Amino acid sequence: MTGLRDALADIAERAPEVRVPAGFYRAARRRHRLRLAGSAAATLAVLVIATLFTPVMLPADGPDGVGSAPAGLPERIAMPPWWTETVQGEPAGPASVVFSAVDGLPQADHEDFAWTTWWRSGYTVYPSVVVGLRGDAYRVVRGAYTVGTELSPDGRYLLLDSKRVLDLTTGRARRVLPANPRTYTAGAWSADGTRILYVEDTLTTVVAWPSGRVEATFTHPDQRPIDKDLALSPDGSVLLVNSNEAMSAYRGDGTRLWTHAGNRDRLGGRAAWRDDRRLATFQRTDLACDTCGVHPGTWRLTFVDAATGVAVAGPEYPALRSALDVRILVWRADVAYAVVTYSRDGTDETDRVELVRLDPGAPAAAPVLTAPAGANSMTAATDHVDARRPTGEPGYGFNGREVAGVVATGALCLAPFVGLMVLFVVLGRRVRAG
C-alpha cells in the first residue's frame, strides 16, 4: 500500500497544473439560475396555454350526475363548488330548477375588476346555476352581465339577454329576435311555455315558441313593466300588466279593458290566469309604507274577474308573512305552486327563497324546495313541479379552464415576489463573497 501511495503521489507531482478559468463558477451559477427561470417560465406558459385551450385539450367523457331517475324536483339543492363545469362547456340536459344570487355564486366576474378573470369568456357578474331534471348534475350558466332564472316549463330552455334562448341539452344559444342595443331584454315565458314575452319600454312583443313567429304586440303607454310583471291570457289575446302603481288589462289593438290604481295589489305571476277567466292577485297588508315597491308584508291570494277587474269570490289560501315577492308558477287544480322571497328581519334584503305549495283551506304554505343560502331568485320546471325524486350524489363536472386560469393567475401574481426573493439571495451571496 505504501508503494502504491508513493507512486500516485509521484504522478500527481509531475502532472501539469490545470487552471480553472476566471469566472468559471460564477458562469455556472448564472447558467443554473437561467435554467431555473426558464423552467418556471415554461411551466407558466403551459398553464396559460392550457387555460386558453382546455375545452379542446380536455374533452369531457360525458356529463356526470345526469342520472336515469324519473324526472322531478330534488329534495334539496346546494351551492356548487367554484370549479363546477358550465352548461356551455358540458351540458347536462334539462333542468329541474335554476337559481341565482347576488353573492357567493361560482364563476361570478368582479363588478370593477374584470381583468382578474381573463380566462373566462364574456363578462357575467351574476351567473345562474341549473340542477338536472333526472339527477343532481350542477352546471353554471354564464351569459351577459346577468343571466336570470327564466326556465321553460319543461326545463329544457333558459331565457338569456338580447332575446336569446339557451338550450340546456346542447349548450347552444339561439337568437329569437334582433337584439335592441339600447335596452336589456331577457324575456318571460308564458305559463304553458308556448310563447315568450319581450318588454321594451311601453311595448310588449309576443313570440311563438319554438317557431319564433311574432304573434302579437301590446302597447301600454302609461306603464313600463319588467318581464316578470306580465301575464298573458291562454289564448294570447289579453295582456295583464302590473307596474307604475297600477294593474291593467290590454288587448292587442291597444284597447285598455280596465285598470286599477294602487301599489298594494300584485299580479299573481305568469300563471295568474285561471281556466274560469279569473285572475289570481295578491293583496298586501302590514306594509311599513304604502309607496314602497319592495318591502316586506303579508301577502294573501285573491281573485278578480278577468273582463272587469272586479273582485270575485274564491277559496281561502294561507297568508305569506314577511314576504318581499310572491309569484305563482303553475296550478294543479286549485293548488298553486309559487316562489316566495322572504325578508330578512323586516328589511328589503332577502333572507331565503322557497318554492311553496298553497292549498286552499290550509293553515300555512307547505315548503317544497328551498334555494341555497344567499340565493335571491329561483324557478322550477313547472311540468314536473309536483314530482319529487331522491337527492343523489351531486355531479359538478370539471371546469379545467377555470382551474387552470386560477392557478395561472396565482402564479402570475406570485412571480414578482419570487423574483424579488431570488434577487435578494443573489445579492446577499455577492456581498458575502465580496
C-alpha positions in Angstrom: 0.0 0.0 0.0 2.9 2.3 0.8 4.5 1.8 -2.6 1.2 2.5 -4.4 0.7 5.6 -2.4 4.2 6.8 -3.3 3.6 6.1 -6.9 0.3 8.0 -7.0 1.9 11.0 -5.2 4.8 11.0 -7.7 2.3 11.0 -10.6 0.4 13.9 -9.0 3.5 15.9 -8.6 4.6 15.5 -12.2 1.1 16.2 -13.6 0.7 19.6 -15.3 -1.2 22.3 -13.4 -4.9 22.7 -14.5 -6.1 26.2 -14.1 -9.8 27.0 -13.6 -10.8 29.7 -16.0 -11.6 33.0 -14.4 -15.3 33.4 -13.6 -16.0 29.7 -14.2 -18.0 29.2 -11.0 -19.9 32.5 -11.5 -20.9 31.5 -15.0 -22.0 28.1 -13.8 -24.2 29.7 -11.2 -25.6 32.1 -13.8 -26.5 29.2 -16.1 -28.2 27.4 -13.2 -30.3 30.4 -12.4 -31.2 30.8 -16.1 -32.3 27.1 -16.3 -34.5 27.6 -13.2 -36.0 30.8 -14.6 -36.6 29.1 -18.0 -38.3 26.1 -16.3 -40.6 28.5 -14.3 -41.4 30.5 -17.5 -42.1 27.3 -19.4 -44.4 26.0 -16.6 -46.3 29.3 -16.6 -46.6 29.3 -20.4 -48.0 25.7 -20.3 -50.6 26.8 -17.6 -51.7 29.8 -19.7 -51.9 27.7 -22.9 -53.9 25.0 -21.0 -56.2 27.7 -19.7 -56.9 29.0 -23.2 -57.4 25.7 -24.8 -58.7 23.4 -22.1 -62.0 22.8 -23.8 -60.0 21.3 -26.7 -57.3 19.6 -24.7 -59.6 18.0 -22.0 -62.7 16.7 -23.7 -65.4 15.5 -21.4 -66.2 11.8 -21.3 -69.8 12.6 -20.7 -71.8 14.6 -18.1 -71.8 13.2 -14.6 -74.7 13.3 -12.3 -77.3 13.3 -15.2 -78.9 10.1 -13.9 -81.7 8.0 -15.2 -84.2 8.5 -12.4 -87.8 9.7 -13.2 -88.0 13.4 -13.9 -88.7 15.6 -10.9 -87.5 18.1 -8.4 -84.8 17.1 -5.9 -85.4 17.0 -2.2 -82.8 19.7 -1.7 -80.2 21.7 -3.6 -76.9 23.4 -2.6 -74.4 25.9 -3.8 -71.9 24.1 -6.1 -68.1 24.5 -5.8 -66.0 27.0 -7.7 -64.7 24.5 -10.2 -68.1 23.4 -11.5 -68.4 23.0 -15.2 -70.6 25.3 -17.3 -73.6 24.4 -19.5 -71.7 25.8 -22.5 -68.7 23.6 -21.7 -70.5 20.3 -20.8 -74.3 20.4 -21.0 -76.1 18.0 -18.6 -79.6 18.0 -20.1 -82.9 19.7 -19.0 -83.0 21.3 -15.5 -85.4 20.8 -12.6 -84.6 24.1 -11.1 -82.4 27.2 -11.7 -81.3 29.7 -9.1 -79.2 32.9 -8.9 -77.7 35.0 -6.2 -76.1 38.4 -5.6 -73.1 37.0 -3.8 -71.5 33.6 -3.5 -72.2 32.1 -6.9 -69.2 30.3 -8.5 -67.5 32.0 -11.5 -69.1 35.4 -11.0 -67.0 38.1 -12.5 -66.0 41.1 -10.4 -68.0 44.2 -10.9 -65.0 46.5 -11.3 -62.0 44.2 -12.0 -63.0 42.0 -15.0 -59.3 41.6 -15.9 -58.8 39.3 -12.9 -60.8 36.6 -14.6 -59.3 36.9 -18.1 -59.6 33.2 -18.9 -63.4 33.3 -18.9 -65.5 34.1 -21.9 -67.8 37.0 -21.7 -68.5 39.2 -18.7 -71.1 37.8 -16.2 -71.4 39.4 -12.8 -74.5 37.4 -11.9 -74.4 33.9 -13.4 -77.0 31.3 -12.6 -76.9 27.6 -11.6 -79.1 24.8 -13.1 -79.7 21.5 -11.4 -80.5 18.4 -13.5 -84.0 17.1 -14.1 -83.2 13.4 -13.7 -80.1 13.6 -11.5 -78.1 16.1 -9.4 -75.9 17.4 -12.2 -75.0 21.0 -11.4 -73.9 23.4 -14.1 -73.1 27.1 -14.1 -74.7 29.3 -16.7 -72.8 32.3 -18.0 -74.1 34.9 -20.4 -74.1 38.7 -20.3 -74.0 40.9 -17.2 -76.8 38.9 -15.6 -78.3 35.5 -16.6 -81.6 35.3 -14.7 -83.8 32.3 -13.8 -86.5 32.3 -16.6 -86.7 28.5 -17.1 -89.2 26.9 -19.6 -91.9 24.7 -18.1 -90.2 21.5 -19.5 -86.8 22.6 -18.1 -85.0 22.5 -21.4 -84.6 26.2 -22.2 -83.4 29.2 -20.3 -84.0 32.7 -21.5 -80.9 34.9 -21.8 -80.4 38.6 -22.5 -80.7 40.1 -26.0 -83.6 37.9 -26.9 -81.6 34.6 -26.9 -82.7 31.2 -25.7 -80.2 28.7 -24.3 -80.8 25.0 -24.9 -79.6 23.2 -21.8 -79.3 19.9 -23.7 -76.8 21.3 -26.2 -75.3 24.4 -24.5 -76.0 26.5 -27.6 -78.0 29.7 -27.7 -80.4 30.8 -30.3 -81.4 34.4 -31.0 -85.2 34.7 -31.4 -85.5 38.3 -32.5 -82.9 41.0 -33.3 -81.4 42.5 -30.2 -82.1 46.0 -29.1 -78.7 47.5 -28.0 -80.5 50.3 -26.2 -82.2 48.2 -23.5 -81.7 45.0 -21.6 -84.3 42.4 -22.8 -84.4 39.0 -21.2 -88.0 37.9 -21.7 -90.5 35.8 -19.8 -92.3 32.6 -20.6 -96.0 32.2 -20.9 -97.5 29.8 -18.4 -97.7 27.0 -20.9 -94.2 27.6 -22.4 -95.6 28.1 -25.9 -94.8 31.9 -26.1 -92.1 34.3 -25.0 -92.9 37.9 -23.9 -90.4 40.6 -24.6 -90.8 44.0 -22.9 -89.2 47.1 -24.4 -90.3 50.3 -22.6 -94.1 50.6 -23.3 -94.3 47.8 -25.9 -94.5 44.1 -25.3 -93.9 41.6 -28.2 -95.3 38.1 -28.0 -93.3 35.4 -29.9 -94.5 31.9 -30.6 -92.1 29.2 -29.4 -90.2 27.4 -31.0 -91.1 28.9 -34.3 -90.0 32.4 -33.4 -93.0 34.0 -35.2 -94.3 37.3 -33.8 -97.9 36.6 -32.7 -98.9 40.0 -31.3 -97.7 43.3 -29.9 -99.2 45.1 -27.0 -98.8 48.8 -26.3 -99.2 50.0 -22.7 -98.3 53.7 -22.9 -98.6 54.6 -19.2 -96.8 51.6 -17.9 -93.2 50.4 -18.2 -93.1 46.9 -16.6 -90.3 44.4 -16.3 -90.7 41.0 -17.9 -91.9 39.3 -14.8 -94.7 41.8 -14.2 -96.8 40.4 -17.1 -99.4 37.6 -17.6 -100.7 36.6 -21.0 -104.1 35.0 -21.3 -104.1 31.4 -22.5 -105.4 32.4 -26.0 -102.9 35.2 -26.2 -105.5 37.9 -26.7 -105.2 39.9 -23.4 -102.1 41.0 -21.6 -102.1 41.8 -17.8 -99.5 44.5 -16.9 -98.6 45.4 -13.3 -96.3 48.4 -13.0 -96.2 52.1 -12.2 -98.6 51.7 -9.3 -101.3 50.2 -11.5 -102.6 46.9 -12.7 -104.2 47.0 -16.2 -105.5 44.7 -18.9 -104.8 45.4 -22.6 -105.9 43.9 -26.0 -103.6 43.6 -28.9 -105.2 46.6 -30.7 -104.2 48.9 -27.8 -107.5 48.9 -26.0 -107.3 49.1 -22.3 -110.0 46.9 -20.8 -109.6 48.1 -17.2 -107.1 49.4 -14.8 -106.7 49.5 -11.0 -104.5 52.1 -9.4 -102.7 51.5 -6.1 -99.4 49.9 -5.1 -100.7 47.3 -2.6 -102.0 44.7 -5.0 -99.7 42.5 -7.1 -100.3 40.3 -10.1 -100.1 36.6 -9.3 -97.3 35.9 -11.7 -97.1 34.3 -15.2 -99.8 31.7 -14.1 -102.2 34.4 -12.9 -104.9 33.3 -15.4 -107.3 30.6 -14.3 -109.4 28.5 -16.6 -112.6 30.1 -15.5 -111.4 33.6 -16.5 -110.5 34.6 -13.0 -107.2 36.3 -12.3 -105.1 35.5 -9.3 -103.8 38.5 -7.5 -102.1 39.2 -4.1 -103.3 41.7 -1.6 -100.5 43.1 0.5 -101.0 44.2 4.1 -98.8 45.1 7.1 -96.6 47.2 4.9 -94.3 49.7 6.5 -95.1 52.2 3.8 -97.7 52.2 1.0 -95.4 53.6 -1.6 -92.5 51.1 -1.1 -92.2 49.0 -4.2 -90.1 46.3 -2.5 -90.9 45.9 1.2 -91.9 43.0 3.4 -95.6 42.5 4.1 -98.3 39.9 4.4 -99.5 38.5 1.0 -102.9 36.9 0.6 -104.1 35.2 -2.6 -107.3 36.7 -4.0 -109.1 36.8 -7.3 -110.6 39.3 -9.8 -112.7 39.0 -12.9 -110.5 39.0 -16.0 -113.0 41.0 -18.0 -113.7 43.8 -15.5 -111.0 43.6 -12.8 -113.7 43.4 -10.1 -113.0 41.2 -7.1 -114.7 37.8 -7.1 -115.1 35.1 -4.6 -112.6 32.3 -4.3 -111.1 29.7 -1.9 -109.1 31.0 1.1 -105.4 30.4 0.9 -102.8 30.6 3.6 -101.2 34.0 4.1 -97.5 34.5 3.4 -95.9 36.7 6.0 -92.8 38.8 5.8 -92.6 38.3 2.1 -90.9 40.6 -0.4 -92.3 38.9 -3.5 -94.6 36.1 -4.5 -95.1 34.7 -8.0 -97.3 31.8 -8.9 -95.6 29.4 -11.3 -98.3 26.8 -12.0 -101.6 25.4 -10.9 -102.7 21.9 -10.2 -106.4 22.1 -9.9 -106.9 24.6 -7.1 -103.4 24.1 -5.7 -100.9 26.8 -6.5 -97.2 26.4 -6.6 -95.4 29.7 -6.0 -91.9 31.1 -5.4 -91.7 33.2 -2.3 -88.9 35.6 -1.5 -88.8 36.2 2.3 -87.5 39.2 4.0 -84.5 39.3 6.4 -85.5 40.8 9.7 -88.2 43.0 8.2 -85.8 44.7 5.8 -85.8 44.8 2.0 -82.9 42.3 2.0 -83.6 38.6 1.0 -83.5 36.0 3.8 -84.4 33.0 1.7 -86.2 31.9 -1.4 -88.6 29.0 -1.4 -90.9 27.1 -3.7 -94.1 26.5 -1.7 -97.4 24.8 -2.2 -100.6 26.8 -1.5 -103.5 24.5 -0.7 -107.0 26.1 -0.2 -108.0 26.0 3.4 -104.5 25.1 4.7 -103.2 26.9 7.8 -99.8 27.6 6.2 -97.9 27.2 3.0 -96.1 23.9 2.6 -92.4 24.3 1.6 -91.4 22.2 -1.4 -87.8 23.3 -2.2 -85.6 25.9 -0.6 -82.9 27.7 -2.6 -79.3 27.7 -1.1 -78.4 30.3 1.3 -77.6 33.6 -0.4 -79.9 33.0 -3.4 -82.3 35.8 -4.4 -84.1 34.1 -7.3 -85.3 30.6 -8.2 -87.6 29.0 -10.8 -88.6 25.3 -11.2 -89.6 23.3 -14.3 -93.4 23.6 -13.8 -94.2 20.5 -15.9 -92.6 18.5 -13.1 -93.2 20.6 -10.1 -95.4 18.1 -8.3 -93.0 15.2 -8.9 -90.2 14.5 -6.4 -87.1 12.4 -6.7 -84.5 11.5 -4.1 -81.4 13.7 -4.0 -78.5 11.7 -5.3 -74.7 12.1 -5.5 -74.1 15.6 -7.0 -72.1 15.8 -10.2 -70.3 19.0 -10.9 -68.3 18.1 -13.9 -64.8 19.6 -14.0 -64.1 23.0 -15.4 -60.5 22.6 -16.4 -60.3 26.1 -17.9 -61.4 27.6 -14.6 -58.9 25.6 -12.6 -56.0 26.4 -14.9 -57.0 30.0 -15.0 -57.0 30.3 -11.2 -53.6 28.5 -11.0 -52.1 30.6 -13.8 -53.3 33.8 -12.3 -51.9 32.8 -8.9 -48.6 32.0 -10.5 -48.5 35.4 -12.3 -49.3 37.2 -9.0 -46.6 35.3 -7.1 -44.0 35.7 -9.8 -42.8 39.2 -8.9 -42.4 38.2 -5.2 -40.5 35.0 -6.1 -38.3 37.1 -8.4 -37.5 39.6 -5.6 -36.6 36.8 -3.3 -34.2 35.3 -5.8 -32.7 38.7 -6.4 -32.2 39.2 -2.6 -30.5 35.8 -2.3 -28.1 36.5 -5.2 -27.2 40.0 -3.9 -26.6 38.6 -0.4 -24.2 35.9 -1.8 -22.3 38.5 -3.8 -22.0 40.8 -0.7 -20.7 37.9 1.4 -18.3 36.8 -1.4 -17.2 40.4 -1.8 
